[in-house]
Every structure is written in C-alpha cells, then in structure tokens.
Amino acid sequence: MYDMKNLGKLKRLDESNAEVMKAFWAFDKATFAPGAIDTLHKQLMAVAVALTTQCPYCIELHVKAPTRQVRQTRCLLKRRQSPQQ
C-alpha cells in the first residue's frame, strides 16, 4: 500500500542492493546537478516522468519540490518589491 513512510525502507535497499542503489543515487544526483536546465524545470520534467510511470512516491516527491521552490521564489520577489524600511 502507498504510504510515504515506506521511503524509510530505502536504507534497506541501499544495504541489500548496494551496487544498484549506488547507481540510482548517482543518477539522481547527476540529474539535478546544475546545468543548462534549471532545477525547477528538471523537477517539472520529473513530475511528467512520474506521472507516466504512475509511481505515487515519485509523483509526491517531485510535485513537492517545485512547489516549494516556487513558494521560495515568490517570497524573494515580494521582499524585493516591498519598500525598504
């Protein structure tokens, strides 16, 4: 059953399938490393992939990341637009 608490079991996967998980984490790190495409758009592409694969964990994680980033950007823009005291 889908429960975000299950992501805590990734540590067991890291231990029992070390080589595979090492490759996965390297892929994840490389995917979101700075480059020609900014992180926000990379996360939005990850949402599209997650929707295609129908992985509820990936959908939730990749929807939260850009949402958080957009909120932070809006906050910074509001600060810049507010008059200096």
C-alpha positions as CSV (number, residue, x, y, z in Angstrom):
1,M,0.0,0.0,0.0
2,Y,1.2,3.5,-0.8
3,D,2.5,5.3,2.3
4,M,5.3,7.9,2.3
5,K,6.7,6.2,5.4
6,N,7.7,3.4,3.1
7,L,10.5,5.6,1.8
8,G,12.2,5.0,5.1
9,K,12.9,1.5,3.7
10,L,15.2,2.8,1.1
11,K,18.0,2.3,3.6
12,R,17.4,-1.4,3.5
13,L,17.6,-1.3,-0.3
14,D,20.8,0.6,0.0
15,E,22.2,-2.2,2.1
16,S,20.8,-5.2,0.3
17,N,21.3,-4.0,-3.3
18,A,24.3,-1.7,-2.8
19,E,25.5,-1.6,-6.3
20,V,22.1,-0.9,-7.9
21,M,21.2,1.8,-5.3
22,K,24.6,3.4,-5.7
23,A,23.9,3.7,-9.4
24,F,20.4,5.1,-8.7
25,W,21.7,7.7,-6.3
26,A,24.5,8.7,-8.7
27,F,21.8,9.1,-11.5
28,D,19.6,11.2,-9.1
29,K,22.5,13.4,-8.2
30,A,23.6,13.9,-11.8
31,T,20.0,14.6,-12.9
32,F,19.5,17.5,-10.6
33,A,23.1,18.9,-10.8
34,P,23.4,22.5,-12.1
35,G,23.4,22.7,-15.9
36,A,21.7,24.0,-18.9
37,I,18.3,23.4,-17.4
38,D,17.4,24.9,-14.1
39,T,16.3,22.8,-11.2
40,L,12.6,23.9,-11.3
41,H,12.2,22.7,-14.9
42,K,14.1,19.5,-14.2
43,Q,11.6,18.8,-11.3
44,L,8.7,19.5,-13.6
45,M,10.1,17.0,-16.1
46,A,10.5,14.5,-13.3
47,V,6.8,15.1,-12.5
48,A,5.9,14.2,-16.1
49,V,8.0,11.0,-15.9
50,A,6.5,10.1,-12.5
51,L,3.0,10.5,-14.0
52,T,4.0,8.3,-16.9
53,T,5.3,5.6,-14.6
54,Q,2.5,6.1,-12.2
55,C,4.8,5.9,-9.2
56,P,2.9,7.6,-6.3
57,Y,6.1,8.2,-4.3
58,C,7.9,9.9,-7.2
59,I,4.8,11.9,-8.0
60,E,4.5,13.2,-4.5
61,L,8.2,13.9,-4.1
62,H,8.6,15.7,-7.5
63,V,5.4,17.7,-7.1
64,K,6.5,19.0,-3.7
65,A,10.0,20.1,-4.8
66,P,8.9,22.6,-7.5
67,T,6.0,23.8,-5.3
68,R,8.5,24.6,-2.5
69,Q,10.8,26.3,-5.0
70,V,8.0,28.4,-6.4
71,R,6.9,29.5,-2.9
72,Q,10.5,30.5,-2.1
73,T,10.8,32.5,-5.3
74,R,7.6,34.3,-4.7
75,C,8.7,35.1,-1.2
76,L,12.0,36.6,-2.5
77,L,10.1,38.6,-5.2
78,K,7.8,40.0,-2.5
79,R,10.8,41.1,-0.4
80,R,12.3,42.8,-3.4
81,Q,9.1,44.6,-4.2
82,S,8.3,45.8,-0.7
83,P,9.6,49.2,0.2
84,Q,12.8,49.4,2.1
85,Q,12.5,50.4,5.8
